[in-house]
């Protein structure tokens, strides 16, 4: 996560339950579009940085 940020910190910032976020990060649960928007906001980045680029581009 970097810059001293932890899963607990991210969960607190986004409102995503820590156990849910852990499972999402472990690829045991899918992220919702809302989750991605909340995470991007917490990290002050564009949500596009959280999704892979299309191979078609």
Secondary structure as UniProt FT lines:
FT   TURN            3..4
FT   HELIX           7..14
FT   HELIX           18..25
FT   TURN            26..27
FT   HELIX           33..43
FT   HELIX           47..50
FT   TURN            55..56
//
